[in-house]
Amino acid sequence: MRREVLYRAIDQVVTDLKSCSLPELYEKLMERFHRPGGEREENIRIPLDPVHKYIVAASAYGEPEKKVCEIFDLSNLSESSYWESLMHNENPSAIFEMRSSINFAISHAPKLLSLIEQDYIESIRSESKEIPEELKGKSLISVLVVEDKGQFSSPKRLTYALDAISNLYSVFAIIEGEGANDLIVLACDSGSDKSFDFLGLAKLTEQVKETIIAIWDRRVFYRQRHVSESLSLISESLPIIEKISELKESGKLEPEQAELLKRQAIAGATQFIEAGAIIPELEGVSSHSPKQLLKPEPKLLVSPWRDESAKLEVEENKEKEANDNSDSEELSNEDIELLDGLLKKAKKKKKPKKT
């Protein structure tokens, strides 16, 4: 699990525990076993509103939040059967253990966040005043290289993802008259996916994000076609290609430079698609899943690709290779020697007799 994902999952769980008043609820439950004189109040009224609020909140949890709950022994809180049994349970140990888990998570989980927090990342996102002077006026591009369970990226796939951002950023930097070498990789992380956080000039990073969203829009439009078929259609129709053409026609770019920039922009877009990379901003611009449509090329994955069409192609290639091998191995070495001997005999018989 990537640190950013874990960071947000812990923060979400802790926030829900406090906003649903579960610590106060468990204090009331414990009162049943700590009455003055040892008397126990059997019919204390337990407010169900905190229970309902938390179950609703927990129903939206993804795998990261569920894992956090499991680690902190909080999973039962989202089960209605747990609450039903708890209301009639006269054993204080179960209530005490859950109260301890809740209090521990609220008190200590936020402290763990400071251990896993990446340098500068959260400060830049929150626009904190503590950002170093050399990083001010810049913004982040977060790129995710998604990996399904059992799949691993080749070095070439990661290179494609890095080069894609570098190429697109460089194109916009040259057009805007800015330095093309100030883009930096501020942080990288891995877990279920791999992520790279780039830092560059705000006006350039925004244009790169807009271009990636444009790539996504066209990938959705051409979703019925195979990636290799739609690459040229997507790349050639991007707004940046049209902008380069306009600058060339207006004389702001020399024809040679315009052609180089066009090739670089197409290369960046192609690499981004082939790498199967995504950015977080894509999640909110379409109902289609970026992880499904922007799959990497099978050749960039180390493990076997699970796409049905790709599996079929692999089987066809194996069958063809087997047929080719069988054809080439029809004659053994002994067969060839025997055939060669027969040919020599045939030639001798054809020689004309001397008169």
N, C-alpha and C positions, 0 to 999 in steps of 0.2 A: 504494500500500500504506500503510495507516494506521501511525502510529508505534508504537502498542502491538503491532500484529501483527509489525512488523519487529523490534521489541525482543525479543519472545519467540522469534522465529525464529532470530535471531542467537545468543541465549542457548542455545537447544536444540542448534544445530549445534556450537557451541564445547564445550558439555558432553559431547556424544557423541564428539567427537574426542579429548577428554582421557580420558573414562571407558573408551574402547576401546583406549587406549594406542597410538594411531597414530603419535604423535611418536617413541616408543621403537622401534616397528616400522621406521620409515624410517631411524632411526639404524643399525639392524642391516643394512638393505639397503645403506646407504652404506659399511659396513665392507668390502664386497666389493671396493670400488675404492680403499680407503685402507689397504692392508696394508703393514707395514714392508718396505722394500726393493723396493716396487713389485709384490710378489706378490699375486695375487688368489685369494681362496678361492672356488672355483666351486660347491662343494656345501654352502654354509652353510644350515642348517636355518631356515626362516622360519616362525614360529608362525602358524598359521591362525586361532587363536581370536579375535584382535583383528579380523581381516578379517571373519569370520563375524558377530561381534557388531555391527560397524558396518553391514554390509549389512542385517541385520535391523532395526537402529535406523532406517536411512535409508529402509527400505520403508514406514515410517509417516509420512514427511514429506508435508506438504501443499505447495501452491504457494509459500507464503512461504519455507519452508525450502529448497525446491529452487532458488528464485531466489537465496537467500543463497549456496548452494553454487556456483551458476553465476557469481555475481559474484566469489567468491574462488577460482575455478578448482578447485573440489573435486568437481565432478559425477562425474568418473570413479571416485571412491572407492566409489560405490554399484553399479558395474557389475562383475559377475563376470568378464566378458570382459577387462576392464582388468587385473584381478589375474592372470588366466591368462597374458596376454602379458607382464606385468611380471616374473613369476618367471623368464622365459627371456630377458629383455632385457639385453644386455650393454652398452647405451649408458647411461652414468651420468647424462646430462643430463635424461632423463625422470624418473628417481628424484629427482635434485636439485631439479628444478622443483616436483614435488609436495611434497617435504619443505619447501621454502620457502613454498609456499602454505599448508600446514598450520600451520607456525610463525607465519606472518604473521597468519592468522586468529585463532589462539589469543592472540597477543600484542596485536594492535591492534583486533580487533573489539569486545572489551569497552570499549575507550576510546571507540569510536563511540557506544556506548549512552548515555554521559553527555551527548553532543551532542543526541541526539534525545529524551531523557527529558523528559517534561512536568513542570512545577513542581508539587510536592506530591502528584501522583497516586500514584506508587509508594510514597512515604512513608506516605500514608494507608492504602494497601492492606496494607503491611507493618506498620502500626501503630508506626511509628518514633517515637522520643522527640523527634525534631527537628521535629515538626509544630508550626506556630505555635499559640499558645494559643487564638486565636479559631476555629481549625479542629478543636480537640479535642472529643470527644464526638459527632462527626458521622461520617456514612458516605456512600459513593458509590452512585449509581445510574447505571450505564452503559447508554445507549440507542444501538442501532445502527439506522441507516437504510440498508437494504441496496439496492444498485444492481447489477443485472446488466450484463454487458458491453454497451455501446451504449445504455444507458439512463441518464437523468439526472433528478434530482428537481427539481420546480418549487419556488419559494419557499413556496408554500402547503403542500406536503407537509412541509417542515421546520417550518413554523409549527404544523401539526397535531401533530407529534411533541413539540415544545416545550410547547405548550399542554396536551397530554394529561397530561404529568408534572406540570405546574403545577397543573392542576385537581384531579387525584387527591391530590396532596400537600396542597393547600389544604383539601380536604374532611377529611382525617384530622387536620390541624392544628387545625381548628375543633372537631372532636369531642373531641380530646385537650386542648383549652384552651391550645394553643401558638400562637405567632406564625406566621401563614401567609405572611409575607414574607421569611423567612430562607433560602429555597431559592435556591441560586446555581448558575450554570453555571460550573463550575470550569475546564473544558477542552473543546475541540472539535478534531476531527481529520478528515481526509478521505484517501481513497485509493481502493481498490476499493469501499469503503463509507464512509459518514460516521458519526461517533460523537460523542455528547455526554455529558459526565460531569457529573452534578448532585451537589451536596453539600448535605445537609440533616441534621436531627436523626435520629439512628440509629433511634429507635423509630418515626418516621414513614416514613423511607425503606424500612424493612423491611415495613411495612404496604402501601406502594405496590408493592413487589416481589411480595408475596403476592397482591395484586389483579391484577397483570399475569399472574401464573401462573394465577390463576383464569380470567382472560380466555382464556388459551391453552388451558386444559383444556376450556372450553366451545367454543372454535373447533375443537378436535379432534373433539368430540362432534358438532358440526353441520357437519363438514367436507364432507358431501355437498351442502350447500346453498350457494348463492351468498352472498358476503359481505354484500350489501345485504339479503338475506332473513334472515340470522342476527344482524344487528346488535342488533335489539330483544330477541331471545331471549337473547343473551349479556348485554347490559347490564342487563336487568331481573332476571336471576337471580344477579347477583353478590352475594357475602356483604356487601359494604358497603351495598347497598340494603336488605337485611334488617336490618342493624344500625341504619341510620337510622330504619327503621320502628319498631324496638323502643324506641329512644330517644324517639321521638315518643309512643308509647303510654305510656311510663313517666313522661312529663312532663318529661324532661330536655331536650327540644327543643321549641320552639314549632312548631305546624303549618306556619306560613309558612317558618320557617327550615329545617325538615325537607324541605319541598318544594324549596326552593332548593338544598340540599345534594344531594338526590336528582338534580336536573337537572344539577348540576355534575359529579357522579360519572358519570352516564350520558354526558355530553358528553365527559369525559376518556376513558372507555372507548371510545366511538365514534371519537374522534380517533385514539386509539392504533391501533385496527384499520384505519381508513381509510388511515393513514399507512404501514401495512405495517412498523411498527417492531418491534424485538425487543430483549430483554435477554439477556446471556450466560447467565443462570441457566436459560433455557428449554432450552438444549442438553441438559441432564442430566435433564429430567423426562419425556421422552417419546421414543419411537422415531421419531416423525414429525418431519419437517424444518420448523422454524419459518419458514425462508426461503421454503418452498413454500406453506405454508398462510396465513401472514400476509403475503400479497402486498399492495402498495398499490393503491388505486383507480387505474384507468388514467388518469383525468383529472388525477392528481397527478404524472404522468410526462411529461417533455418529448418523449421519443422514442416512436415507435409501440409500443403494448403488444403483446407476442408471444403472449399467451394465445389459443388457438384460438377459444374462445367469443367473446372480445372482437373478434377479427378478423372472425368471421362477422357479428357485430352491425354492425361498421363497414361491411362490404360490403352488408348489407341496407339500412342507412341511405343509402348512396350510390345504391343502385338505386332506392330510394323517392324520393330527391331528384331523380334523373334523370327518373323517371316524372312527378313533379310538374312539373318544368320543361318537359318535353315537352308536358304537357297545357296549360300556361299559354301555350306558344308555338305552339299549333296555328294560330292566326289571326295573320297579319302585320298591320301597320298598313294596308297597302293593302286587305287583306281586310276589315278593320273599316270603312274608309271606303266600300268598295263595298257592304257590308251596310247601312251607315247610309243610303246613297243609295237602296237598294232599299226600305228601310222607309219613307222619306219619300214615295216614289212610291206605295207601297201605301196610305198614309194619304190621299193626294190622291184616289186612285180611290174610296175609301170615302166621301168627303164627299157628302152628298145634293145633288142638283141643285135650284137655286132655281126656283120656279114663278112 
